Amino acid sequence: MKPGDIDGWRAAVRPNTGCSLAETVGNPGLDVLDIPTVSAIAHEAGMPLLVDSTLTSPG
């Protein structure tokens, strides 16, 4: 699923989903995640959002 596919994020949530995992900048397409929106979807489902920011620069 592409990071910007908000409907896909919603559709991926199942009753047994424990958390959502995403990359700040997706690999390999370099798509930027809409963290506030995806976070809201995860929190509405009562689960955390883990965000991998390995690719982004510290500065």
C-alpha positions as CSV (number, residue, x, y, z in Angstrom):
1,M,0.0,0.0,0.0
2,K,1.3,3.5,-0.8
3,P,1.7,5.8,2.2
4,G,-0.8,8.3,0.8
5,D,-3.5,5.7,0.4
6,I,-5.7,6.8,3.3
7,D,-8.6,4.6,2.3
8,G,-6.1,1.7,2.3
9,W,-5.0,2.5,5.8
10,R,-8.6,2.4,7.0
11,A,-9.3,-0.8,5.2
12,A,-6.2,-2.5,6.6
13,V,-7.5,-2.2,10.2
14,R,-9.0,-5.5,11.5
15,P,-10.3,-6.4,15.0
16,N,-7.0,-8.3,15.7
17,T,-4.7,-5.6,14.4
18,G,-2.3,-4.6,17.2
19,C,-0.6,-1.6,15.7
20,S,0.2,0.2,12.4
21,L,3.7,0.5,11.2
22,A,4.8,3.1,8.6
23,E,7.9,4.9,7.3
24,T,8.1,8.7,7.4
25,V,9.5,8.6,3.8
26,G,8.5,5.4,2.1
27,N,10.9,3.1,0.4
28,P,11.4,2.8,-2.6
29,G,9.0,5.5,-3.8
30,L,10.1,8.2,-1.4
31,D,6.4,9.0,-0.7
32,V,5.9,11.2,2.4
33,L,3.5,9.8,5.1
34,D,0.6,12.0,6.3
35,I,1.4,11.2,9.9
36,P,-1.5,13.2,11.5
37,T,-4.1,11.4,9.4
38,V,-2.6,7.9,9.7
39,S,-2.1,8.5,13.4
40,A,-5.8,9.5,13.8
41,I,-6.9,6.3,12.0
42,A,-4.7,4.1,14.3
43,H,-5.9,5.9,17.4
44,E,-9.5,5.7,16.4
45,A,-9.0,1.9,16.2
46,G,-7.4,2.0,19.7
47,M,-3.9,1.1,18.6
48,P,-0.5,2.8,18.4
49,L,1.2,4.0,15.2
50,L,4.9,3.1,15.0
51,V,6.8,5.3,12.6
52,D,10.2,4.4,11.2
53,S,12.2,7.5,10.4
54,T,15.4,5.8,9.4
55,L,15.7,7.4,5.9
56,T,15.1,11.0,7.1
57,S,18.0,13.3,7.9
58,P,18.6,14.4,11.5
59,G,19.1,18.0,10.4
